[in-house]
Amino acid sequence: MRSSPSRRCTAGRAASPVATERTLRDAWYGQPILWLGAVVLGASLAGCIGMIVLGARHADEPLPTNGEKILKVPVNRDDREDAGRTP
């Protein structure tokens, strides 16, 4: 008795080109949205690292403050700031 074409055994035979293309397209690395996500992630990480490097190279000069400090924060306002304000 012969089996129907849809129930044939494919062991030992090469897969058809259409089936191979479909398998590659369905794999995770065949999805374009994943590659786009990987590129966006890589670009944002590179941007973060670049900003950290630029910040380390060009540090801000500390502001001149007189008086007491708590955790490097001045306790009192500077008199020069108050001179320009009107109550």
N, C-alpha and C positions, 0 to 999 in steps of 0.2 A: 504494500500500500504506500503510495507516495504522499508526502506531506505537502501542505499548501505552501506557496511561496513566502507567506508572512511568517511561517514557523520553521524556516530553514535554520540549520545550525551554521553559525558564522565563525566557529572556532578555526583558527589557522588561516583565515582569509584576511586580507588587508581591508581596512575600512574604506568606504567610498570617500572621495574628496569632499562631497557635500557634508557628510557626517563629521569628518575631521574639521572642516571649517566651522561647523556649528558648535563642536566641542570646544574649540579654541575661543570662539566668541563668547561662549557661556562661562568660561573660566574667569576668575577674578581679575587676572591681568589683561583680559580682553575687554574690560569695561572702561570706556573713555572717562566716565565721571570719576572713577577712582584715580586715574592718572591726573586728572585736573585737580582733584583734592590734594594729591601728593605734591603737585607743583605749587599750589597755593600755600600749603603747609611749609614747604621748603623755603619759599620766598619770604614768608612771614618770620620764620626762624632766622634767616639770613639778615633780614631787616633789624630784628631785635639785637642780634649780635653786633651788627654794624653800629647801632645807636649806643650800645654799651661801650664799644671801643672808642667811639667819638667822644662820649661823655668822660671817659677816663683820660683821654688825651687833652681835653680842653676843660679843665676844672675851673669852676667859678672862684674868683677871689673872695675871701671872707669880708663881710662888711665891717667897718670899724664901729665897735660898740664899747661903751664905757659903763662900768657899774657891774652889779652882780648878775650872775647867770645861773640858771638851773637847767641841767641837761643841755648845755650849749645854747639856751634860749635866753635872751635878755629879759630881766624881770621888769625893768622900767622902760618907758618910752624915751626916745631921743628928744632932747629939747628942740633940735632943729626941725623936727616934724611938726611939733606943736606951734612953732612960731608962724607958720604959713596958714594955719587954720583959724577960723573965727567961730566963736561959740554960738 
